[in-house]
Amino acid sequence: MNKVIIITGASRGIGKEIAKELAKKGNTIIANYNKSEKQAKELKEELSNNKININIYKADVSKREDAKKLVEYTIKKYGKIDILINNAGISQFKEFTQITDSDWNNMINTNLNSAFYMTQEVCPNMIHNKKGCIINISSIWGLVGSSCEVHYSVSKAGIDAMTKSLAKELGPSNIRVNSIAPGIINTEMNKTLTQEEINNIKEEIPLEKIGSTKDVERCVEWLIEDDYTTGQIISINGGWVI
């Protein structure tokens, strides 16, 4: 591929898998992290041991200034940005009446505003180059909503709406914008689930299994290589939501 790729929230889970596999294929990766410095350094060391280089960059992309600095760093070092993968995100399980203003604002800032800031900051470079690919990592709960995860569902639905709108606006500049909406994936985000809860979920999924980070990563690779898919919400969920 040999693309310059920014991945937010790349030190763990889905973001880490995406960063590792795209780096192995010869791409220039800027792996963003915020609080997970230890994991980010471990990722860099793991790849370095296999003679694969990767950039790690600390930034709180829920803040405009940090997002701007991350983009400026990338353009200054590599001259362009080919692909942006908005993956940074958090989750919280809480009854709607118990969600505080702080809970709400933190969720929207981390999941939705970060994608807004990053996308707005990379757009001038992509528009100038008349090419680009933006992939947003959403969730099935952005499509159908989830009980006791209202603020999370809203943040992901916002990402999907932004995806569709931007695809229409940026299409004439040869910039494709798509969203991947995973179902339940085996990551730390779901570590609070008991084995019984996981088994119950498996019974609801037609393929009777939990998804892996590799399942999402393969879709990312396809969206990068494809040149005619834009404005789509692709749900990787084993048939859980159809």
Secondary structure, DSSP 8 states (H G I E B T S, - for coil): ---EEEESS-SSHHHHHHHHHHHHTT-EEEEEESS-HHHHHHHHHHHHTTT---EEEE--TTSHHHHHHHHHHHHHHHS---EEEE---------GGG--HHHHHHHIIIIIIHHHHHHHHHHHHHHHHT-EEEEEE--HHHHH--TT-HHHHHHHHHHHHHHHHHHHHHGGGTEEEEEE---SBSSGGGTTS-HHHHHHHHHHSTT-S-B-HHHHHHHHHHHHH-SS--S-EE--STTS--
